[in-house]
Amino acid sequence: MKRVLLAVGGLSPQIITETLYALAVRRRPAFIPDEIHLATTGAGADCARLQLLSDPPGWFHRLRHDYDLPDIRFDEEHIHILRSADGSALADIRTPEDNEAAADGIIDLVRRLTSDPDTALHVSIAGGRKTMGFFVGYALSLFGREQDSSVACAGFGTVRRLARLFLSRTQ
């Protein structure tokens, strides 16, 4: 069964590395996803590309290397930019219209990711605006199956306040 991690995020893309660390390194039994998806704003997508996927710093790849994790599909195609009704990338989620567009995009993404019966979806509701976490949790309650699950936080408490926490051994 294919394992998929879906996270919602804003301008702090380390939610991906924190959640991956919690699931793949600290959790027993480990949940190591085959692929990761991120639902975010246009600005959040830029942050994710620059901080997680670029070289350097490439924090996502460093985490995989540091903890000897297998290949996990996560690239620009797996970053889903939430869009307004006119198709433009959401810059932020502040207005009722922004929230409606974000809800539509997140719910549609969860629906698509749960459509394959041979996929187990794990959802992180910890990143981004609080409404994003609500929307992804709500979507999972609508479309989730027995093999799907969610986590509310990576479990690092006050440590999350550090802006550059990416959990690399070489940080």
N, C-alpha and C positions, 0 to 999 in steps of 0.2 A: 504494500500500500504506500502510495506517495504521501510524504509528509510536507505540509505547507504551513509556514508561519506568516501571518498577516499582522502588521502593526499599523497603527495610525500615528502620525507624528507631525510636528511643526518645525520649529527652528532648532531643535535639539535632536539631531539624528542618532545620538548615542543610545536612544531607546532601542534601536536595532541591536547594537552590540551588548547592551545590558541584558536584554531579553534572551538573546542567543546564548550568552554566558550562563544565565540562570537555568535555561532549559538543557543546554548541551553539556555544561561542565559541572554545575552544582546539583542538578536534579537527578534523582535515582528512582526509577530507571531514566536514563537520559532521553530527551526528545531532541533528536538532531534532524532539522528540516532538510528536505531535498531542495527546496527553494523558499525564498523569502519575498514577500510583497509588502510595499509601503504605500499607504494612501496619505497624501499630503497636499499642501498648497504649492503654488509655483515657487515661492521663496523657500519652502521646506524642501522641495525637490533639488533646488540649487545647493542647499546646505548638505543634503545627503550625498549628492554627487561629489562635491568638493571634499567633504570630510571622511566619507566612508569608502568611496570607490576610486578617488584619484590617487596618484602615486607621486609623491607622498601627500598626505599622511596615510591614506588607504587603511583606515582603522578596521574596517570589516575584514580585509585580507590579512592584516596583522593578527587580529584575534584568531582567525582560522589557523594561521601558521603557528602562532604561539601555543595553542592548545591542541594542535595536531588534529583538527577537525577535517572531515572529508570535503570534497568539492560541494559547494552549496550554490545553486543558481541564484544570483542576486546581481543584477546589472541595471542599466537605465531602463530597460524594458519592464522591469519589475517595480519601477517607481511610478505610481499612478497619481497623476495630478488631478485634483478635484477641480471641476469647471463650473462656471456660472451658467445660467440658462442660455446666454448668447454664445457659449462655447469658449469664452476666455478663461484663462487660468485664474483660480481664486488667489488673491494676494494674501487674504486673511479670512477668518470666519468671525465676523462681528455683527452683521446685520441679520434680520430674519431671512432675507433672500439668500445670503451667504450660507446660513444654516440649512435652509431647504435644499440648496444645491449640493452642499456637503453630504447631507443625509441621503439624497438620491444617489450620489456617486458611490458612497460607502456601501449602501444597501445593495446596489447593483453589483459591486465587486464581490461582496460576500455571496450573493446569489450565484454568480458565475463560478466562484471557487468551490462552492459546495455542490455544484451540478454533477461532478464526477464521483460516482459511488466508490471508486478506488483511491480516493484522496481523503486524508485526515487533515482537517484544518485546525490549527491552533491560533487563537486570536489574542493579541496583546492589546488591552484597552488603556494602557498607561500613558501613551504619548499624546502630544498635541493639545488642542483645546478640550476642555472637559466634555463639551458636546460631541466631539469626535469619538471619545471613548464610549459615551452613551450610545451613539448611532451604531458603532460597530458591535457593541454588546447586544443591542436591540436586534440588529440584523442577524446575529448568530442565534438569537432566541427564535427568530422566524424560520431560518433556513438550516440551522444546525442539525446534525445527525448524531447518532450514538458515538461515532468515532471522533467527533469534533470537541474542542475544549477551549477554555480561555484562561488568561491570567490577568490579574488587576495591576500587579507591579512586579518589578524584578526583585524586590526585597532588599534594597540597599539603604533604605531609610534616609537619613540626612546626608549620606554620601552622594546622593543624586544631585545635590546642589552644586557640585563641582562641574563647571562648564565643560571641562575637557575629559570627563570620565568615559573612557572607551574600553577599559579593562584589558589592555594589552600588557603582557609581561615585560615588554621593552619600552613602555611609556616613559 
